[in-house]
Amino acid sequence: MSAIVGFVLSGLGFLLITVPFGLWLGYRGLRETQNDVRQGRPFATWAVYLGWAWLVFWVLALISYLWILL
């Protein structure tokens, strides 16, 4: 369950506030599905990928915004 919620929150990364929660739930989902044979592992994997991609995007956007201000 946390893998799917993490995937949704990471997918909503344009809101910025959802990215840390999506990453946290994605890693939690990976941990939960590591020993069990559950169907949520792809969702957890993509939640982590999307979360990190959005995080890199926001950091680069902040750097470029600050660069313009200088």
C-alpha positions as CSV (number, residue, x, y, z in Angstrom):
1,M,0.0,0.0,0.0
2,S,2.8,2.4,0.8
3,A,4.4,1.8,-2.5
4,I,1.3,2.9,-4.4
5,V,0.8,6.0,-2.3
6,G,4.5,6.8,-2.6
7,F,4.2,6.5,-6.4
8,V,1.3,8.9,-6.5
9,L,3.0,11.4,-4.2
10,S,6.2,11.2,-6.2
11,G,4.2,11.7,-9.4
12,L,2.8,14.9,-7.9
13,G,6.3,16.2,-7.6
14,F,5.4,19.5,-9.2
15,L,3.9,20.4,-5.9
16,L,7.3,20.2,-4.2
17,I,5.9,19.3,-0.8
18,T,5.0,15.8,-1.9
19,V,8.5,14.8,-3.0
20,P,10.0,13.9,0.4
21,F,6.9,11.9,1.4
22,G,6.9,10.1,-1.9
23,L,10.6,9.2,-1.5
24,W,10.1,8.0,2.0
25,L,7.1,5.9,1.1
26,G,8.9,4.5,-2.0
27,Y,11.9,3.4,0.1
28,R,9.5,2.0,2.7
29,G,7.7,0.1,0.0
30,L,10.9,-1.3,-1.3
31,R,11.8,-2.5,2.2
32,E,8.3,-4.1,2.6
33,T,8.4,-5.9,-0.7
34,Q,12.0,-7.1,-0.3
35,N,11.2,-10.3,1.6
36,D,7.6,-10.8,0.6
37,V,6.3,-11.7,-2.9
38,R,4.0,-8.7,-3.3
39,Q,2.9,-6.8,-6.3
40,G,4.0,-3.3,-5.2
41,R,7.7,-3.5,-5.9
42,P,7.5,-1.8,-9.4
43,F,5.4,1.0,-7.8
44,A,8.0,1.5,-5.1
45,T,10.8,1.5,-7.6
46,W,9.2,4.1,-9.7
47,A,8.3,6.1,-6.7
48,V,12.0,6.3,-5.8
49,Y,12.9,7.2,-9.4
50,L,10.3,9.8,-9.8
51,G,11.0,11.3,-6.4
52,W,14.7,11.7,-7.1
53,A,14.0,13.1,-10.6
54,W,11.7,15.7,-9.1
55,L,14.2,16.5,-6.4
56,V,17.0,17.1,-8.9
57,F,14.6,19.2,-11.0
58,W,13.7,21.4,-8.0
59,V,17.3,21.8,-7.0
60,L,18.3,22.8,-10.5
61,A,15.4,25.2,-10.7
62,L,16.4,26.8,-7.5
63,I,20.0,27.2,-8.6
64,S,19.0,28.7,-11.9
65,Y,16.6,31.1,-10.2
66,L,19.3,32.2,-7.8
67,W,21.7,32.5,-10.7
68,I,19.4,34.9,-12.4
69,L,19.0,37.0,-9.3
70,L,22.8,37.5,-9.1
